[in-house]
Amino acid sequence: MEKMIAWIIGRLPKPLQKLWYAHESVWMYILVGGLTTLVSLIFQMLPTALFNAVHMANWLNTGLSTTISWIFAVTFAFFTNKKYVFKSKTHTRAAFWREFYMFYGARLVTYFLELAIMELGNHFFATVHGEIITWRSLLVKIAAQIVILILNYIFSKLVIFKKREDGAKK
């Protein structure tokens, strides 16, 4: 992935290359966040459609679909953020698991926020028959992802992958 990005950036005009390299971690976070959002959307919409087909209750459908989506998205986000965004290198298992647990813990906080946004949003978009209208659920999911993306960057940058003053990882 790094070579592909370097190839693409190398073809941009010099001012855009400078802009990229001046804020590389932010741009990488946005790129990885976009890919994470795509993973999240796919794993939200597939179960939602399946659960609608079997006439699962809206509250259970939303909760279960959001949980499945969260598990896939957070797992993808941990490894891509660690490697490509924050370039965190852990030299011990303890250091790896520390980052892992902190990452999932922070994401758990934003998961509950996302779940609340999804529940409230889908409550307003439920049809007379009680089924969630898929495209409206998708709009709610996208709005939730924007809020979550910002909060997750703050947690990751300031807490989880924070460099110590000597430049080493905790």
C-alpha positions in Angstrom: 0.0 0.0 0.0 2.8 2.4 0.9 4.4 1.9 -2.6 1.1 2.5 -4.3 0.5 5.7 -2.4 4.1 6.9 -3.0 3.6 6.3 -6.7 0.3 8.2 -6.8 1.7 11.1 -4.7 4.8 11.2 -7.0 2.5 12.0 -10.0 0.8 14.9 -8.3 1.9 18.5 -8.9 4.7 19.7 -6.5 2.3 21.9 -4.4 0.0 18.9 -3.8 3.0 16.7 -2.9 4.2 19.3 -0.4 0.7 19.5 1.1 0.6 15.7 1.4 4.0 15.4 3.1 3.3 18.3 5.4 0.3 16.5 6.9 0.9 12.9 5.9 -0.5 11.3 9.1 -3.7 13.3 8.8 -4.1 12.4 5.1 -3.3 8.7 5.8 -5.8 8.7 8.7 -8.5 10.1 6.3 -7.6 7.5 3.7 -7.6 4.6 6.2 -10.7 6.1 7.9 -12.4 6.1 4.5 -11.5 2.4 4.0 -12.6 1.6 7.5 -15.9 3.3 6.9 -16.3 1.3 3.7 -15.7 -1.9 5.7 -18.2 -0.7 8.3 -20.9 0.2 5.8 -20.6 -3.2 4.0 -20.8 -5.1 7.3 -23.7 -2.9 8.4 -25.8 -3.2 5.2 -25.3 -6.9 4.6 -26.7 -8.1 8.0 -29.4 -5.4 7.9 -30.7 -6.7 4.6 -30.5 -10.3 5.8 -32.2 -9.5 9.1 -34.9 -7.5 7.3 -35.5 -10.5 5.1 -36.2 -12.7 8.1 -38.4 -9.9 9.7 -36.2 -9.4 12.7 -37.3 -6.6 15.1 -35.8 -3.2 14.2 -34.1 -2.7 17.6 -32.5 -6.1 17.4 -31.6 -5.7 13.7 -29.9 -2.3 14.3 -28.0 -3.5 17.4 -26.8 -6.7 15.9 -25.9 -5.2 12.5 -24.0 -2.4 14.2 -22.1 -4.8 16.4 -21.1 -7.0 13.5 -20.0 -3.8 11.6 -18.1 -2.6 14.6 -16.1 -5.8 15.1 -15.0 -5.9 11.4 -14.2 -2.2 11.2 -12.3 -1.9 14.5 -10.1 -4.9 13.6 -9.3 -3.5 10.2 -8.7 0.0 11.7 -6.3 -1.3 14.4 -3.9 -2.9 12.0 -4.1 -0.2 9.3 -3.7 2.7 11.8 -0.9 0.9 13.6 1.1 0.3 10.4 0.2 3.1 8.0 -1.0 6.1 10.0 0.9 6.2 13.3 3.7 3.8 12.2 3.7 2.3 15.6 6.3 -0.4 16.2 6.0 -2.5 19.3 8.9 -4.6 20.3 7.3 -6.7 22.9 4.0 -8.6 23.2 3.1 -6.6 26.2 3.5 -3.3 24.2 1.4 -4.8 21.3 -1.4 -5.9 23.6 -1.3 -2.6 25.5 -2.0 -0.7 22.2 -4.5 -3.4 21.2 -6.5 -3.1 24.4 -6.4 0.7 24.5 -7.5 0.9 20.8 -10.4 -1.5 21.4 -11.3 0.3 24.7 -11.4 3.7 23.0 -13.4 2.3 20.1 -15.8 0.7 22.6 -16.6 4.2 23.9 -17.3 5.4 20.3 -19.2 2.2 19.6 -21.8 3.0 22.2 -22.1 6.5 20.8 -22.5 5.1 17.3 -25.1 2.6 18.5 -27.1 5.5 20.1 -26.9 7.5 16.9 -28.0 4.5 14.8 -30.9 3.7 17.2 -32.1 7.3 17.3 -31.7 7.8 13.6 -33.4 4.6 12.6 -36.2 5.2 15.0 -37.1 8.4 13.1 -36.8 6.6 9.7 -38.9 3.5 10.5 -41.8 2.8 8.1 -45.4 2.1 9.1 -44.6 -1.6 8.9 -41.7 -1.2 11.3 -38.9 -2.1 8.8 -35.9 0.1 8.4 -35.6 1.8 5.0 -32.2 0.8 3.9 -31.0 4.0 2.1 -32.1 6.1 5.1 -30.3 3.8 7.4 -27.2 4.2 5.2 -27.5 8.0 5.6 -27.7 7.7 9.4 -24.6 5.3 9.3 -22.6 7.8 7.3 -23.5 10.7 9.7 -22.5 8.5 12.6 -19.2 7.5 10.9 -18.2 11.2 10.5 -18.6 11.8 14.2 -16.8 8.6 15.1 -13.9 9.2 12.7 -13.1 12.5 14.4 -13.3 11.2 17.9 -11.3 8.1 17.0 -8.5 10.2 15.6 -8.3 12.2 18.8 -8.1 9.1 20.9 -5.5 7.4 18.7 -3.3 10.5 18.3 -3.3 11.7 21.9 -3.6 8.5 23.8 -3.1 5.1 22.1 -0.2 5.7 19.6 1.2 8.7 21.4 5.0 8.9 21.3 6.9 9.4 24.5 9.2 12.4 24.6 12.2 10.3 23.8 10.5 9.2 20.6 9.9 5.6 21.7 6.5 4.0 22.0 5.1 3.3 25.4 
